[in-house]
């Protein structure tokens, strides 16, 4: 039961988080900015580690934020339904 709840919460924000990380990665590795290209060539190994870490942090943040936001929206809707029930 708990595993199902955790997977459901992950499924809410995971596609959005992955899409954002992929778009950021494409933007960085497309080398459209000449100064960024020079930095990438100079500090390639350490920069890749930092980018992977940042990507994981972005994914975790978006997944947690979207799960909490959805919880809050459902709770607000529930309170509105209770208010309608109490006030005919």
PyMOL Python script that loads the backbone (N, CA, C, O; Angstrom):
from pymol import cmd

cmd.read_pdbstr("""\
ATOM      1  N   UNK A   1       0.822  -1.197   0.000  1.00  0.00           N
ATOM      2  CA  UNK A   1       0.000   0.000   0.000  1.00  0.00           C
ATOM      3  C   UNK A   1       0.861   1.254   0.000  1.00  0.00           C
ATOM      4  O   UNK A   1       0.603   2.194  -0.751  1.00  0.00           O
ATOM      5  N   UNK A   2       1.888   1.262   0.849  1.00  0.00           N
ATOM      6  CA  UNK A   2       2.757   2.432   0.929  1.00  0.00           C
ATOM      7  C   UNK A   2       3.576   2.580  -0.344  1.00  0.00           C
ATOM      8  O   UNK A   2       3.778   3.694  -0.828  1.00  0.00           O
ATOM      9  N   UNK A   3       4.051   1.454  -0.894  1.00  0.00           N
ATOM     10  CA  UNK A   3       4.833   1.523  -2.127  1.00  0.00           C
ATOM     11  C   UNK A   3       4.001   2.079  -3.274  1.00  0.00           C
ATOM     12  O   UNK A   3       4.501   2.840  -4.102  1.00  0.00           O
ATOM     13  N   UNK A   4       2.740   1.698  -3.319  1.00  0.00           N
ATOM     14  CA  UNK A   4       1.857   2.193  -4.373  1.00  0.00           C
ATOM     15  C   UNK A   4       1.690   3.709  -4.250  1.00  0.00           C
ATOM     16  O   UNK A   4       1.678   4.419  -5.255  1.00  0.00           O
ATOM     17  N   UNK A   5       1.562   4.197  -3.025  1.00  0.00           N
ATOM     18  CA  UNK A   5       1.404   5.634  -2.801  1.00  0.00           C
ATOM     19  C   UNK A   5       2.672   6.396  -3.217  1.00  0.00           C
ATOM     20  O   UNK A   5       2.591   7.462  -3.827  1.00  0.00           O
ATOM     21  N   UNK A   6       3.815   5.848  -2.888  1.00  0.00           N
ATOM     22  CA  UNK A   6       5.082   6.504  -3.243  1.00  0.00           C
ATOM     23  C   UNK A   6       5.252   6.543  -4.755  1.00  0.00           C
ATOM     24  O   UNK A   6       5.645   7.572  -5.304  1.00  0.00           O
ATOM     25  N   UNK A   7       4.962   5.436  -5.437  1.00  0.00           N
ATOM     26  CA  UNK A   7       5.100   5.409  -6.902  1.00  0.00           C
ATOM     27  C   UNK A   7       4.122   6.359  -7.558  1.00  0.00           C
ATOM     28  O   UNK A   7       4.441   6.979  -8.573  1.00  0.00           O
ATOM     29  N   UNK A   8       2.913   6.483  -6.980  1.00  0.00           N
ATOM     30  CA  UNK A   8       1.921   7.404  -7.539  1.00  0.00           C
ATOM     31  C   UNK A   8       2.398   8.847  -7.395  1.00  0.00           C
ATOM     32  O   UNK A   8       2.224   9.654  -8.308  1.00  0.00           O
ATOM     33  N   UNK A   9       2.999   9.173  -6.252  1.00  0.00           N
ATOM     34  CA  UNK A   9       3.523  10.519  -6.047  1.00  0.00           C
ATOM     35  C   UNK A   9       4.687  10.794  -6.991  1.00  0.00           C
ATOM     36  O   UNK A   9       4.819  11.904  -7.506  1.00  0.00           O
ATOM     37  N   UNK A  10       5.525   9.797  -7.218  1.00  0.00           N
ATOM     38  CA  UNK A  10       6.640   9.967  -8.147  1.00  0.00           C
ATOM     39  C   UNK A  10       6.145  10.166  -9.570  1.00  0.00           C
ATOM     40  O   UNK A  10       6.714  10.950 -10.330  1.00  0.00           O
ATOM     41  N   UNK A  11       5.094   9.462  -9.923  1.00  0.00           N
ATOM     42  CA  UNK A  11       4.578   9.530 -11.288  1.00  0.00           C
ATOM     43  C   UNK A  11       3.984  10.895 -11.613  1.00  0.00           C
ATOM     44  O   UNK A  11       3.863  11.249 -12.785  1.00  0.00           O
ATOM     45  N   UNK A  12       3.613  11.659 -10.600  1.00  0.00           N
ATOM     46  CA  UNK A  12       3.016  12.973 -10.838  1.00  0.00           C
ATOM     47  C   UNK A  12       4.047  13.948 -11.407  1.00  0.00           C
ATOM     48  O   UNK A  12       3.777  14.602 -12.414  1.00  0.00           O
ATOM     49  N   UNK A  13       5.205  14.058 -10.790  1.00  0.00           N
ATOM     50  CA  UNK A  13       6.165  15.063 -11.200  1.00  0.00           C
ATOM     51  C   UNK A  13       7.351  14.573 -11.994  1.00  0.00           C
ATOM     52  O   UNK A  13       8.108  15.372 -12.545  1.00  0.00           O
ATOM     53  N   UNK A  14       7.518  13.274 -12.059  1.00  0.00           N
ATOM     54  CA  UNK A  14       8.701  12.735 -12.727  1.00  0.00           C
ATOM     55  C   UNK A  14       8.783  13.073 -14.213  1.00  0.00           C
ATOM     56  O   UNK A  14       9.860  13.456 -14.668  1.00  0.00           O
ATOM     57  N   UNK A  15       7.711  12.953 -14.994  1.00  0.00           N
ATOM     58  CA  UNK A  15       7.833  13.305 -16.416  1.00  0.00           C
ATOM     59  C   UNK A  15       8.211  14.774 -16.639  1.00  0.00           C
ATOM     60  O   UNK A  15       9.018  15.088 -17.514  1.00  0.00           O
ATOM     61  N   UNK A  16       7.629  15.657 -15.851  1.00  0.00           N
ATOM     62  CA  UNK A  16       7.966  17.078 -15.973  1.00  0.00           C
ATOM     63  C   UNK A  16       9.420  17.321 -15.604  1.00  0.00           C
ATOM     64  O   UNK A  16      10.124  18.054 -16.297  1.00  0.00           O
ATOM     65  N   UNK A  17       9.868  16.714 -14.524  1.00  0.00           N
ATOM     66  CA  UNK A  17      11.248  16.893 -14.077  1.00  0.00           C
ATOM     67  C   UNK A  17      12.242  16.382 -15.114  1.00  0.00           C
ATOM     68  O   UNK A  17      13.241  17.041 -15.402  1.00  0.00           O
ATOM     69  N   UNK A  18      11.969  15.226 -15.664  1.00  0.00           N
ATOM     70  CA  UNK A  18      12.873  14.658 -16.672  1.00  0.00           C
ATOM     71  C   UNK A  18      12.884  15.529 -17.928  1.00  0.00           C
ATOM     72  O   UNK A  18      13.935  15.730 -18.536  1.00  0.00           O
ATOM     73  N   UNK A  19      11.730  16.038 -18.313  1.00  0.00           N
ATOM     74  CA  UNK A  19      11.675  16.912 -19.496  1.00  0.00           C
ATOM     75  C   UNK A  19      12.493  18.186 -19.274  1.00  0.00           C
ATOM     76  O   UNK A  19      13.189  18.643 -20.181  1.00  0.00           O
ATOM     77  N   UNK A  20      12.412  18.750 -18.088  1.00  0.00           N
ATOM     78  CA  UNK A  20      13.187  19.965 -17.797  1.00  0.00           C
ATOM     79  C   UNK A  20      14.677  19.665 -17.803  1.00  0.00           C
ATOM     80  O   UNK A  20      15.459  20.428 -18.369  1.00  0.00           O
ATOM     81  N   UNK A  21      15.078  18.567 -17.182  1.00  0.00           N
ATOM     82  CA  UNK A  21      16.507  18.211 -17.143  1.00  0.00           C
ATOM     83  C   UNK A  21      17.032  17.922 -18.546  1.00  0.00           C
ATOM     84  O   UNK A  21      18.145  18.326 -18.883  1.00  0.00           O
ATOM     85  N   UNK A  22      16.246  17.228 -19.367  1.00  0.00           N
ATOM     86  CA  UNK A  22      16.684  16.938 -20.733  1.00  0.00           C
ATOM     87  C   UNK A  22      16.824  18.222 -21.539  1.00  0.00           C
ATOM     88  O   UNK A  22      17.784  18.383 -22.292  1.00  0.00           O
ATOM     89  N   UNK A  23      15.869  19.136 -21.385  1.00  0.00           N
ATOM     90  CA  UNK A  23      15.965  20.393 -22.141  1.00  0.00           C
ATOM     91  C   UNK A  23      17.155  21.233 -21.693  1.00  0.00           C
ATOM     92  O   UNK A  23      17.812  21.866 -22.520  1.00  0.00           O
ATOM     93  N   UNK A  24      17.437  21.245 -20.402  1.00  0.00           N
ATOM     94  CA  UNK A  24      18.620  21.974 -19.915  1.00  0.00           C
ATOM     95  C   UNK A  24      19.894  21.325 -20.451  1.00  0.00           C
ATOM     96  O   UNK A  24      20.819  22.022 -20.867  1.00  0.00           O
ATOM     97  N   UNK A  25      19.943  19.997 -20.441  1.00  0.00           N
ATOM     98  CA  UNK A  25      21.132  19.289 -20.940  1.00  0.00           C
ATOM     99  C   UNK A  25      21.349  19.539 -22.424  1.00  0.00           C
ATOM    100  O   UNK A  25      22.479  19.756 -22.861  1.00  0.00           O
ATOM    101  N   UNK A  26      20.280  19.511 -23.193  1.00  0.00           N
ATOM    102  CA  UNK A  26      20.405  19.795 -24.630  1.00  0.00           C
ATOM    103  C   UNK A  26      20.910  21.214 -24.839  1.00  0.00           C
ATOM    104  O   UNK A  26      21.749  21.460 -25.705  1.00  0.00           O
ATOM    105  N   UNK A  27      20.405  22.135 -24.055  1.00  0.00           N
ATOM    106  CA  UNK A  27      20.832  23.525 -24.175  1.00  0.00           C
ATOM    107  C   UNK A  27      22.315  23.681 -23.842  1.00  0.00           C
ATOM    108  O   UNK A  27      23.031  24.425 -24.512  1.00  0.00           O
ATOM    109  N   UNK A  28      22.768  22.984 -22.815  1.00  0.00           N
ATOM    110  CA  UNK A  28      24.176  23.098 -22.415  1.00  0.00           C
ATOM    111  C   UNK A  28      25.095  22.432 -23.433  1.00  0.00           C
ATOM    112  O   UNK A  28      26.113  23.003 -23.825  1.00  0.00           O
ATOM    113  N   UNK A  29      24.733  21.224 -23.859  1.00  0.00           N
ATOM    114  CA  UNK A  29      25.629  20.470 -24.735  1.00  0.00           C
ATOM    115  C   UNK A  29      25.500  20.821 -26.213  1.00  0.00           C
ATOM    116  O   UNK A  29      26.260  20.305 -27.032  1.00  0.00           O
ATOM    117  N   UNK A  30      24.566  21.678 -26.567  1.00  0.00           N
ATOM    118  CA  UNK A  30      24.464  22.091 -27.968  1.00  0.00           C
ATOM    119  C   UNK A  30      25.546  23.103 -28.345  1.00  0.00           C
ATOM    120  O   UNK A  30      25.777  23.358 -29.527  1.00  0.00           O
ATOM    121  N   UNK A  31      26.196  23.669 -27.354  1.00  0.00           N
ATOM    122  CA  UNK A  31      27.334  24.582 -27.523  1.00  0.00           C
ATOM    123  C   UNK A  31      26.980  25.802 -28.364  1.00  0.00           C
ATOM    124  O   UNK A  31      27.749  26.200 -29.239  1.00  0.00           O
ATOM    125  N   UNK A  32      25.837  26.388 -28.109  1.00  0.00           N
ATOM    126  CA  UNK A  32      25.432  27.586 -28.841  1.00  0.00           C
ATOM    127  C   UNK A  32      26.121  28.832 -28.312  1.00  0.00           C
ATOM    128  O   UNK A  32      26.189  29.846 -29.007  1.00  0.00           O
ATOM    129  N   UNK A  33      26.631  28.766 -27.092  1.00  0.00           N
ATOM    130  CA  UNK A  33      27.305  29.918 -26.504  1.00  0.00           C
ATOM    131  C   UNK A  33      28.810  29.655 -26.516  1.00  0.00           C
ATOM    132  O   UNK A  33      29.267  28.658 -25.956  1.00  0.00           O
ATOM    133  N   UNK A  34      29.574  30.530 -27.142  1.00  0.00           N
ATOM    134  CA  UNK A  34      31.007  30.281 -27.348  1.00  0.00           C
ATOM    135  C   UNK A  34      31.792  30.254 -26.042  1.00  0.00           C
ATOM    136  O   UNK A  34      32.703  29.440 -25.891  1.00  0.00           O
ATOM    137  N   UNK A  35      31.455  31.131 -25.092  1.00  0.00           N
ATOM    138  CA  UNK A  35      32.162  31.127 -23.805  1.00  0.00           C
ATOM    139  C   UNK A  35      31.874  29.839 -23.037  1.00  0.00           C
ATOM    140  O   UNK A  35      32.773  29.269 -22.420  1.00  0.00           O
ATOM    141  N   UNK A  36      30.631  29.384 -23.072  1.00  0.00           N
ATOM    142  CA  UNK A  36      30.271  28.135 -22.394  1.00  0.00           C
ATOM    143  C   UNK A  36      31.010  26.959 -23.028  1.00  0.00           C
ATOM    144  O   UNK A  36      31.404  26.023 -22.333  1.00  0.00           O
ATOM    145  N   UNK A  37      31.197  27.007 -24.335  1.00  0.00           N
ATOM    146  CA  UNK A  37      31.927  25.944 -25.027  1.00  0.00           C
ATOM    147  C   UNK A  37      33.379  25.897 -24.560  1.00  0.00           C
ATOM    148  O   UNK A  37      33.938  24.816 -24.374  1.00  0.00           O
ATOM    149  N   UNK A  38      33.988  27.059 -24.373  1.00  0.00           N
ATOM    150  CA  UNK A  38      35.378  27.108 -23.885  1.00  0.00           C
ATOM    151  C   UNK A  38      35.477  26.535 -22.477  1.00  0.00           C
ATOM    152  O   UNK A  38      36.416  25.798 -22.177  1.00  0.00           O
ATOM    153  N   UNK A  39      34.533  26.860 -21.620  1.00  0.00           N
ATOM    154  CA  UNK A  39      34.544  26.352 -20.249  1.00  0.00           C
ATOM    155  C   UNK A  39      34.327  24.845 -20.242  1.00  0.00           C
ATOM    156  O   UNK A  39      34.962  24.133 -19.463  1.00  0.00           O
ATOM    157  N   UNK A  40      33.441  24.351 -21.097  1.00  0.00           N
ATOM    158  CA  UNK A  40      33.180  22.915 -21.172  1.00  0.00           C
ATOM    159  C   UNK A  40      34.435  22.141 -21.574  1.00  0.00           C
ATOM    160  O   UNK A  40      34.694  21.056 -21.052  1.00  0.00           O
ATOM    161  N   UNK A  41      35.210  22.698 -22.501  1.00  0.00           N
ATOM    162  CA  UNK A  41      36.430  22.016 -22.940  1.00  0.00           C
ATOM    163  C   UNK A  41      37.497  22.048 -21.856  1.00  0.00           C
ATOM    164  O   UNK A  41      38.264  21.096 -21.708  1.00  0.00           O
ATOM    165  N   UNK A  42      37.547  23.137 -21.097  1.00  0.00           N
ATOM    166  CA  UNK A  42      38.585  23.312 -20.097  1.00  0.00           C
ATOM    167  C   UNK A  42      38.311  22.478 -18.840  1.00  0.00           C
ATOM    168  O   UNK A  42      39.239  21.886 -18.288  1.00  0.00           O
ATOM    169  N   UNK A  43      37.061  22.421 -18.379  1.00  0.00           N
ATOM    170  CA  UNK A  43      36.734  21.763 -17.117  1.00  0.00           C
ATOM    171  C   UNK A  43      35.703  20.660 -17.334  1.00  0.00           C
ATOM    172  O   UNK A  43      34.684  20.627 -16.644  1.00  0.00           O
ATOM    173  N   UNK A  44      35.945  19.783 -18.256  1.00  0.00           N
ATOM    174  CA  UNK A  44      34.952  18.800 -18.677  1.00  0.00           C
ATOM    175  C   UNK A  44      34.601  17.797 -17.578  1.00  0.00           C
ATOM    176  O   UNK A  44      33.418  17.561 -17.334  1.00  0.00           O
ATOM    177  N   UNK A  45      35.584  17.204 -16.912  1.00  0.00           N
ATOM    178  CA  UNK A  45      35.318  16.130 -15.953  1.00  0.00           C
ATOM    179  C   UNK A  45      34.551  16.629 -14.733  1.00  0.00           C
ATOM    180  O   UNK A  45      33.554  16.023 -14.339  1.00  0.00           O
ATOM    181  N   UNK A  46      34.993  17.697 -14.147  1.00  0.00           N
ATOM    182  CA  UNK A  46      34.317  18.192 -12.944  1.00  0.00           C
ATOM    183  C   UNK A  46      32.951  18.784 -13.272  1.00  0.00           C
ATOM    184  O   UNK A  46      32.030  18.717 -12.458  1.00  0.00           O
ATOM    185  N   UNK A  47      32.822  19.356 -14.448  1.00  0.00           N
ATOM    186  CA  UNK A  47      31.547  19.957 -14.835  1.00  0.00           C
ATOM    187  C   UNK A  47      30.469  18.894 -15.050  1.00  0.00           C
ATOM    188  O   UNK A  47      29.305  19.120 -14.720  1.00  0.00           O
ATOM    189  N   UNK A  48      30.841  17.754 -15.592  1.00  0.00           N
ATOM    190  CA  UNK A  48      29.876  16.682 -15.810  1.00  0.00           C
ATOM    191  C   UNK A  48      29.345  16.171 -14.467  1.00  0.00           C
ATOM    192  O   UNK A  48      28.151  15.904 -14.335  1.00  0.00           O
ATOM    193  N   UNK A  49      30.216  16.037 -13.484  1.00  0.00           N
ATOM    194  CA  UNK A  49      29.789  15.595 -12.155  1.00  0.00           C
ATOM    195  C   UNK A  49      28.833  16.610 -11.537  1.00  0.00           C
ATOM    196  O   UNK A  49      27.821  16.229 -10.948  1.00  0.00           O
ATOM    197  N   UNK A  50      29.140  17.878 -11.665  1.00  0.00           N
ATOM    198  CA  UNK A  50      28.278  18.925 -11.131  1.00  0.00           C
ATOM    199  C   UNK A  50      26.926  18.923 -11.853  1.00  0.00           C
ATOM    200  O   UNK A  50      25.886  19.084 -11.214  1.00  0.00           O
ATOM    201  N   UNK A  51      26.933  18.743 -13.168  1.00  0.00           N
ATOM    202  CA  UNK A  51      25.680  18.715 -13.925  1.00  0.00           C
ATOM    203  C   UNK A  51      24.817  17.515 -13.554  1.00  0.00           C
ATOM    204  O   UNK A  51      23.596  17.644 -13.475  1.00  0.00           O
ATOM    205  N   UNK A  52      25.411  16.373 -13.329  1.00  0.00           N
ATOM    206  CA  UNK A  52      24.645  15.196 -12.911  1.00  0.00           C
ATOM    207  C   UNK A  52      24.039  15.421 -11.530  1.00  0.00           C
ATOM    208  O   UNK A  52      22.876  15.093 -11.294  1.00  0.00           O
ATOM    209  N   UNK A  53      24.826  15.977 -10.629  1.00  0.00           N
ATOM    210  CA  UNK A  53      24.310  16.280  -9.290  1.00  0.00           C
ATOM    211  C   UNK A  53      23.181  17.295  -9.326  1.00  0.00           C
ATOM    212  O   UNK A  53      22.166  17.132  -8.651  1.00  0.00           O
ATOM    213  N   UNK A  54      23.364  18.341 -10.117  1.00  0.00           N
ATOM    214  CA  UNK A  54      22.316  19.361 -10.241  1.00  0.00           C
ATOM    215  C   UNK A  54      21.065  18.786 -10.870  1.00  0.00           C
ATOM    216  O   UNK A  54      19.953  19.134 -10.472  1.00  0.00           O
ATOM    217  N   UNK A  55      21.229  17.914 -11.844  1.00  0.00           N
ATOM    218  CA  UNK A  55      20.073  17.282 -12.488  1.00  0.00           C
ATOM    219  C   UNK A  55      19.283  16.440 -11.495  1.00  0.00           C
ATOM    220  O   UNK A  55      18.052  16.474 -11.485  1.00  0.00           O
ATOM    221  N   UNK A  56      19.987  15.690 -10.665  1.00  0.00           N
ATOM    222  CA  UNK A  56      19.298  14.884  -9.652  1.00  0.00           C
ATOM    223  C   UNK A  56      18.563  15.763  -8.650  1.00  0.00           C
ATOM    224  O   UNK A  56      17.442  15.448  -8.249  1.00  0.00           O
ATOM    225  N   UNK A  57      19.186  16.859  -8.248  1.00  0.00           N
ATOM    226  CA  UNK A  57      18.537  17.782  -7.311  1.00  0.00           C
ATOM    227  C   UNK A  57      17.295  18.397  -7.942  1.00  0.00           C
ATOM    228  O   UNK A  57      16.270  18.532  -7.274  1.00  0.00           O
ATOM    229  N   UNK A  58      17.370  18.771  -9.213  1.00  0.00           N
ATOM    230  CA  UNK A  58      16.213  19.339  -9.909  1.00  0.00           C
ATOM    231  C   UNK A  58      15.078  18.325  -9.966  1.00  0.00           C
ATOM    232  O   UNK A  58      13.926  18.666  -9.696  1.00  0.00           O
ATOM    233  N   UNK A  59      15.394  17.088 -10.313  1.00  0.00           N
ATOM    234  CA  UNK A  59      14.363  16.046 -10.406  1.00  0.00           C
ATOM    235  C   UNK A  59      13.708  15.818  -9.051  1.00  0.00           C
ATOM    236  O   UNK A  59      12.482  15.771  -8.961  1.00  0.00           O
ATOM    237  N   UNK A  60      14.502  15.677  -8.003  1.00  0.00           N
ATOM    238  CA  UNK A  60      13.948  15.439  -6.664  1.00  0.00           C
ATOM    239  C   UNK A  60      13.076  16.608  -6.228  1.00  0.00           C
ATOM    240  O   UNK A  60      11.987  16.402  -5.692  1.00  0.00           O
ATOM    241  N   UNK A  61      13.545  17.830  -6.453  1.00  0.00           N
ATOM    242  CA  UNK A  61      12.772  19.006  -6.042  1.00  0.00           C
ATOM    243  C   UNK A  61      11.436  19.070  -6.765  1.00  0.00           C
ATOM    244  O   UNK A  61      10.403  19.295  -6.135  1.00  0.00           O
ATOM    245  N   UNK A  62      11.441  18.876  -8.068  1.00  0.00           N
ATOM    246  CA  UNK A  62      10.194  18.979  -8.828  1.00  0.00           C
ATOM    247  C   UNK A  62       9.234  17.867  -8.448  1.00  0.00           C
ATOM    248  O   UNK A  62       8.031  18.107  -8.344  1.00  0.00           O
ATOM    249  N   UNK A  63       9.735  16.656  -8.237  1.00  0.00           N
ATOM    250  CA  UNK A  63       8.868  15.542  -7.852  1.00  0.00           C
ATOM    251  C   UNK A  63       8.223  15.817  -6.497  1.00  0.00           C
ATOM    252  O   UNK A  63       7.016  15.638  -6.338  1.00  0.00           O
ATOM    253  N   UNK A  64       9.019  16.251  -5.520  1.00  0.00           N
ATOM    254  CA  UNK A  64       8.464  16.539  -4.194  1.00  0.00           C
ATOM    255  C   UNK A  64       7.510  17.716  -4.255  1.00  0.00           C
ATOM    256  O   UNK A  64       6.426  17.665  -3.674  1.00  0.00           O
ATOM    257  N   UNK A  65       7.898  18.779  -4.953  1.00  0.00           N
ATOM    258  CA  UNK A  65       7.043  19.967  -5.037  1.00  0.00           C
ATOM    259  C   UNK A  65       5.710  19.648  -5.705  1.00  0.00           C
ATOM    260  O   UNK A  65       4.662  20.074  -5.220  1.00  0.00           O
ATOM    261  N   UNK A  66       5.733  18.908  -6.806  1.00  0.00           N
ATOM    262  CA  UNK A  66       4.480  18.617  -7.499  1.00  0.00           C
ATOM    263  C   UNK A  66       3.592  17.689  -6.684  1.00  0.00           C
ATOM    264  O   UNK A  66       2.369  17.824  -6.719  1.00  0.00           O
ATOM    265  N   UNK A  67       4.185  16.743  -5.947  1.00  0.00           N
ATOM    266  CA  UNK A  67       3.381  15.862  -5.097  1.00  0.00           C
ATOM    267  C   UNK A  67       2.727  16.659  -3.973  1.00  0.00           C
ATOM    268  O   UNK A  67       1.552  16.457  -3.669  1.00  0.00           O
ATOM    269  N   UNK A  68       3.481  17.556  -3.362  1.00  0.00           N
ATOM    270  CA  UNK A  68       2.910  18.394  -2.288  1.00  0.00           C
ATOM    271  C   UNK A  68       1.844  19.334  -2.835  1.00  0.00           C
ATOM    272  O   UNK A  68       0.810  19.547  -2.203  1.00  0.00           O
ATOM    273  N   UNK A  69       2.100  19.888  -4.003  1.00  0.00           N
ATOM    274  CA  UNK A  69       1.132  20.807  -4.598  1.00  0.00           C
ATOM    275  C   UNK A  69      -0.167  20.073  -4.916  1.00  0.00           C
ATOM    276  O   UNK A  69      -1.256  20.583  -4.653  1.00  0.00           O
ATOM    277  N   UNK A  70      -0.048  18.888  -5.475  1.00  0.00           N
ATOM    278  CA  UNK A  70      -1.252  18.112  -5.788  1.00  0.00           C
ATOM    279  C   UNK A  70      -2.004  17.761  -4.509  1.00  0.00           C
ATOM    280  O   UNK A  70      -3.234  17.800  -4.487  1.00  0.00           O
ATOM    281  N   UNK A  71      -1.278  17.419  -3.442  1.00  0.00           N
ATOM    282  CA  UNK A  71      -1.904  17.123  -2.158  1.00  0.00           C
ATOM    283  C   UNK A  71      -2.670  18.345  -1.653  1.00  0.00           C
ATOM    284  O   UNK A  71      -3.814  18.223  -1.214  1.00  0.00           O
ATOM    285  N   UNK A  72      -2.051  19.509  -1.713  1.00  0.00           N
ATOM    286  CA  UNK A  72      -2.701  20.741  -1.261  1.00  0.00           C
ATOM    287  C   UNK A  72      -3.941  21.067  -2.090  1.00  0.00           C
ATOM    288  O   UNK A  72      -4.955  21.495  -1.539  1.00  0.00           O
ATOM    289  N   UNK A  73      -3.872  20.870  -3.396  1.00  0.00           N
ATOM    290  CA  UNK A  73      -5.023  21.133  -4.255  1.00  0.00           C
ATOM    291  C   UNK A  73      -6.180  20.178  -3.929  1.00  0.00           C
ATOM    292  O   UNK A  73      -7.338  20.593  -3.887  1.00  0.00           O
ATOM    293  N   UNK A  74      -5.865  18.917  -3.701  1.00  0.00           N
ATOM    294  CA  UNK A  74      -6.906  17.952  -3.338  1.00  0.00           C
ATOM    295  C   UNK A  74      -7.515  18.281  -1.978  1.00  0.00           C
ATOM    296  O   UNK A  74      -8.724  18.152  -1.782  1.00  0.00           O
ATOM    297  N   UNK A  75      -6.675  18.704  -1.048  1.00  0.00           N
ATOM    298  CA  UNK A  75      -7.175  19.074   0.276  1.00  0.00           C
ATOM    299  C   UNK A  75      -8.083  20.306   0.194  1.00  0.00           C
ATOM    300  O   UNK A  75      -9.116  20.357   0.862  1.00  0.00           O
ATOM    301  N   UNK A  76      -7.709  21.282  -0.608  1.00  0.00           N
ATOM    302  CA  UNK A  76      -8.537  22.475  -0.778  1.00  0.00           C
ATOM    303  C   UNK A  76      -9.877  22.103  -1.407  1.00  0.00           C
ATOM    304  O   UNK A  76     -10.921  22.601  -0.985  1.00  0.00           O
ATOM    305  N   UNK A  77      -9.853  21.242  -2.403  1.00  0.00           N
ATOM    306  CA  UNK A  77     -11.090  20.801  -3.045  1.00  0.00           C
ATOM    307  C   UNK A  77     -11.986  20.062  -2.049  1.00  0.00           C
ATOM    308  O   UNK A  77     -13.204  20.241  -2.047  1.00  0.00           O
ATOM    309  N   UNK A  78     -11.376  19.237  -1.209  1.00  0.00           N
ATOM    310  CA  UNK A  78     -12.124  18.505  -0.189  1.00  0.00           C
ATOM    311  C   UNK A  78     -12.781  19.472   0.804  1.00  0.00           C
ATOM    312  O   UNK A  78     -13.939  19.287   1.177  1.00  0.00           O
ATOM    313  N   UNK A  79     -12.045  20.499   1.228  1.00  0.00           N
ATOM    314  CA  UNK A  79     -12.605  21.480   2.164  1.00  0.00           C
ATOM    315  C   UNK A  79     -13.747  22.262   1.519  1.00  0.00           C
ATOM    316  O   UNK A  79     -14.728  22.586   2.188  1.00  0.00           O
ATOM    317  N   UNK A  80     -13.629  22.563   0.242  1.00  0.00           N
ATOM    318  CA  UNK A  80     -14.721  23.248  -0.464  1.00  0.00           C
ATOM    319  C   UNK A  80     -15.960  22.367  -0.535  1.00  0.00           C
ATOM    320  O   UNK A  80     -17.079  22.853  -0.369  1.00  0.00           O
ATOM    321  N   UNK A  81     -15.770  21.088  -0.779  1.00  0.00           N
ATOM    322  CA  UNK A  81     -16.906  20.163  -0.817  1.00  0.00           C
ATOM    323  C   UNK A  81     -17.565  20.042   0.556  1.00  0.00           C
ATOM    324  O   UNK A  81     -18.790  19.970   0.653  1.00  0.00           O
ATOM    325  N   UNK A  82     -16.759  20.019   1.613  1.00  0.00           N
ATOM    326  CA  UNK A  82     -17.329  19.976   2.955  1.00  0.00           C
ATOM    327  C   UNK A  82     -18.119  21.257   3.268  1.00  0.00           C
ATOM    328  O   UNK A  82     -19.182  21.204   3.888  1.00  0.00           O
ATOM    329  N   UNK A  83     -17.588  22.403   2.831  1.00  0.00           N
ATOM    330  CA  UNK A  83     -18.289  23.660   3.059  1.00  0.00           C
ATOM    331  C   UNK A  83     -19.619  23.691   2.324  1.00  0.00           C
ATOM    332  O   UNK A  83     -20.607  24.194   2.860  1.00  0.00           O
ATOM    333  N   UNK A  84     -19.662  23.164   1.109  1.00  0.00           N
ATOM    334  CA  UNK A  84     -20.925  23.097   0.354  1.00  0.00           C
ATOM    335  C   UNK A  84     -21.921  22.160   1.040  1.00  0.00           C
ATOM    336  O   UNK A  84     -23.123  22.425   1.052  1.00  0.00           O
ATOM    337  N   UNK A  85     -21.425  21.087   1.600  1.00  0.00           N
ATOM    338  CA  UNK A  85     -22.280  20.125   2.273  1.00  0.00           C
ATOM    339  C   UNK A  85     -22.897  20.728   3.545  1.00  0.00           C
ATOM    340  O   UNK A  85     -24.069  20.492   3.840  1.00  0.00           O
ATOM    341  N   UNK A  86     -22.116  21.496   4.283  1.00  0.00           N
ATOM    342  CA  UNK A  86     -22.591  22.104   5.521  1.00  0.00           C
ATOM    343  C   UNK A  86     -23.541  23.277   5.281  1.00  0.00           C
ATOM    344  O   UNK A  86     -24.442  23.515   6.085  1.00  0.00           O
ATOM    345  N   UNK A  87     -23.350  24.002   4.196  1.00  0.00           N
ATOM    346  CA  UNK A  87     -24.182  25.160   3.886  1.00  0.00           C
ATOM    347  C   UNK A  87     -25.089  24.822   2.705  1.00  0.00           C
ATOM    348  O   UNK A  87     -24.667  24.896   1.551  1.00  0.00           O
ATOM    349  N   UNK A  88     -26.338  24.452   2.997  1.00  0.00           N
ATOM    350  CA  UNK A  88     -27.226  24.070   1.887  1.00  0.00           C
ATOM    351  C   UNK A  88     -27.684  25.235   1.058  1.00  0.00           C
ATOM    352  O   UNK A  88     -28.432  25.053   0.097  1.00  0.00           O
TER     353      UNK A  88
END
""", "prot")
cmd.dss("prot")
cmd.show_as("cartoon", "prot")
cmd.util.cbc("prot")
cmd.orient("prot")
